[in-house]
Amino acid sequence: MFKSILAAFDGSEGSEAALRKAAELARLCDAEMLVLTLYRHHSILEGSMYVIDAEKPDDIDGIMRDHAKETAERGASIAHEAGCENIRAFVKGGPTARTIVSFSKEHENDLIVMGSRGLGSIEGYLLGSVSHKVTSLAQCPVLVV
């Protein structure tokens, strides 16, 4: 049925539930599973407003990328514990919905699985949720858990 399933994972409870459902489907279909975690690039001005690491005050993107990498690895571990064997984890920076869709197209995924609510900001309430945007932009089926 499905050969390649993309699970968008941000570490939230909703995305973990979606990840577990994606792992179950991947196991049942003997499909490859890709775990994608995204981080947002910050401008110099935005970066100056955060106090994250006094040792590297100018590397907000690096800190965000490292956190996303840890999150993606945790997602792959959760999927493995759920019985999925063929898992690869990825980290990308960029606008969330569009990056998920372009990544899915690039990797020829048959299905995107994601939570209905994640760690999004107030921007999600004003502009529409990431899951809503992905469902309208994706060229493959999207399962929102």
C-alpha positions in Angstrom: 0.0 0.0 0.0 2.6 2.6 1.1 6.3 2.3 0.3 7.6 5.5 2.0 5.9 7.4 4.9 7.0 10.8 6.2 6.3 11.6 9.8 6.7 15.3 10.7 7.9 15.3 14.3 8.4 18.3 16.6 8.5 16.6 19.9 5.0 17.6 21.0 2.5 15.1 22.3 0.4 15.5 19.2 3.4 14.8 16.9 4.4 11.8 19.0 0.9 10.3 18.6 1.2 10.9 14.9 4.7 9.4 14.8 3.5 6.2 16.6 0.6 5.9 14.0 3.1 6.4 11.2 5.4 3.7 12.7 2.4 1.3 12.9 1.5 1.9 9.3 5.1 1.6 8.2 5.4 -1.7 10.0 2.1 -3.1 8.6 3.1 -2.0 5.0 6.8 -2.9 5.3 7.4 0.7 4.3 10.4 3.0 4.8 9.7 5.7 7.4 11.3 9.1 7.3 11.2 11.3 10.4 11.5 15.0 9.7 12.1 17.7 12.3 12.2 21.3 11.3 13.7 24.4 12.9 13.1 28.0 12.1 16.0 30.3 11.0 16.3 33.4 13.1 17.4 36.8 12.0 20.3 38.5 13.8 17.7 40.8 15.5 15.6 37.8 16.7 18.8 36.0 17.8 19.8 39.0 19.9 16.6 38.7 21.9 17.3 35.1 23.1 19.7 34.1 25.9 20.3 30.5 25.2 24.0 29.8 25.3 26.4 32.5 26.8 29.3 30.6 25.1 27.8 31.0 21.6 25.6 34.1 21.6 25.7 34.5 17.8 24.8 30.9 16.9 21.1 30.7 17.5 20.6 28.8 14.2 23.2 26.2 15.3 21.5 25.8 18.7 18.1 25.4 17.0 19.6 22.9 14.5 21.2 20.9 17.3 18.0 20.8 19.2 16.1 19.7 16.1 18.7 16.9 15.5 18.1 15.6 19.1 14.4 15.7 18.5 14.6 13.9 15.2 16.8 11.2 16.8 14.3 10.8 19.6 11.6 10.4 17.0 13.5 7.7 15.2 14.0 5.9 18.5 10.3 6.1 19.4 9.4 4.7 15.9 11.9 1.9 16.4 10.4 1.1 19.8 7.0 0.9 18.1 8.3 -1.8 15.8 9.4 0.1 12.7 12.7 -1.2 11.3 13.5 1.0 8.3 13.8 4.5 9.7 15.8 7.5 8.7 15.8 10.9 10.5 16.3 14.3 8.9 16.5 17.9 10.0 15.7 20.8 7.8 15.4 24.6 8.4 12.7 26.7 6.7 9.1 27.6 6.7 7.4 24.5 8.2 4.5 23.6 5.9 6.3 24.3 2.7 9.4 22.5 3.8 7.5 19.4 4.8 5.7 19.4 1.4 8.9 19.9 -0.6 10.8 17.3 1.4 8.0 14.8 0.8 8.0 15.5 -2.9 11.8 15.2 -3.1 11.8 11.9 -1.3 8.7 10.6 -3.1 6.8 9.8 0.0 3.4 8.1 -0.4 2.0 9.5 2.8 2.6 12.3 5.2 1.6 11.8 8.8 1.5 14.6 11.3 -0.2 15.8 14.4 -3.1 18.2 14.3 -1.4 20.5 16.8 2.3 20.9 17.5 4.6 23.3 19.1 3.5 26.2 16.8 3.3 29.8 17.9 0.5 32.2 17.9 1.2 32.6 14.2 -0.5 29.3 13.7 -3.7 30.6 15.2 -3.6 33.7 13.0 -2.5 32.2 9.7 -3.8 28.7 9.9 -2.2 25.5 11.3 0.7 23.8 9.7 -1.3 20.6 9.2 -4.0 22.6 7.4 -1.4 24.1 5.1 0.3 20.8 4.4 -3.0 19.1 3.5 -3.7 21.9 1.0 -0.2 21.9 -0.5 0.8 18.2 -0.6 0.6 16.1 -3.7 0.2 12.9 -1.7 -2.3 11.8 1.0 -1.9 13.4 4.5 -3.0 11.7 7.7 -3.6 14.2 10.5 -3.7 12.5 13.9 
